């Protein structure tokens, strides 16, 4: 009896949710970043948990906004690399 070598089947594409999630996931917390950068004092006043930590610091709120923006922009690329 002889066996026939068959070419390997092509990999299956990821389910649709795996392509959509990398784009939507960073958008949720990322909506907070523009508010932090554009109106830091207003953002600070409407976040009860943040107000408890101490007085408003413009540099701190802007730094968090920039960090959140960087994470928002970099997460889809990182998730694509993880899929590879």
C-alpha positions in Angstrom: 0.0 0.0 0.0 1.4 3.4 -1.0 0.7 6.7 0.8 0.2 9.9 -1.2 1.8 13.1 0.1 -0.8 15.8 0.1 0.0 19.5 0.4 -0.9 21.0 3.8 -4.3 22.7 3.9 -4.1 26.5 4.0 -4.6 28.0 7.4 -8.1 29.0 8.2 -8.7 32.7 8.5 -9.4 34.0 12.0 -13.1 34.5 13.0 -14.5 37.9 12.2 -14.4 39.0 15.8 -10.7 38.6 16.0 -10.3 41.3 13.3 -12.8 43.7 14.8 -11.7 43.5 18.5 -8.2 45.0 17.9 -9.9 48.1 16.5 -12.7 48.4 19.0 -10.9 47.5 22.2 -8.6 50.6 22.4 -11.5 52.8 21.3 -13.4 52.4 24.6 -10.8 53.8 27.0 -9.4 55.9 24.2 -12.5 58.1 24.2 -11.3 59.4 27.6 -7.9 60.6 26.2 -9.2 63.5 24.1 -11.2 64.8 27.1 -8.2 64.6 29.3 -6.1 66.6 26.8 -8.7 69.1 25.7 -10.4 69.9 29.0 -8.3 68.4 31.8 -9.9 70.4 34.6 -13.4 69.5 33.5 -12.4 65.9 33.1 -10.9 65.9 36.6 -14.0 67.4 38.2 -16.2 64.8 36.7 -14.2 61.8 37.8 -15.0 61.2 41.5 -12.4 58.5 42.0 -9.6 60.8 40.7 -10.8 63.8 42.8 -10.2 61.7 46.0 -6.5 61.3 45.1 -5.6 64.9 45.6 -5.6 68.4 44.0 -5.7 68.8 40.2 -2.3 68.7 38.4 -2.5 69.7 34.8 0.8 68.0 33.9 -0.3 64.7 35.4 -3.7 64.7 33.7 -2.1 65.7 30.3 0.6 62.9 30.8 -2.1 60.3 31.4 -4.0 61.6 28.3 -0.9 61.2 26.2 -0.1 57.8 27.6 -3.7 56.6 27.0 -3.5 58.0 23.4 -0.3 56.1 22.7 -1.8 52.9 24.1 -4.9 53.4 22.1 -2.9 53.9 18.9 -0.5 51.0 19.6 -2.8 48.3 20.8 -4.2 47.3 17.4 -0.7 47.0 16.0 0.4 44.9 18.9 -2.6 42.6 18.6 -1.9 42.1 14.9 1.7 41.1 15.7 0.4 38.7 18.4 -1.8 37.0 15.7 1.1 36.4 13.4 
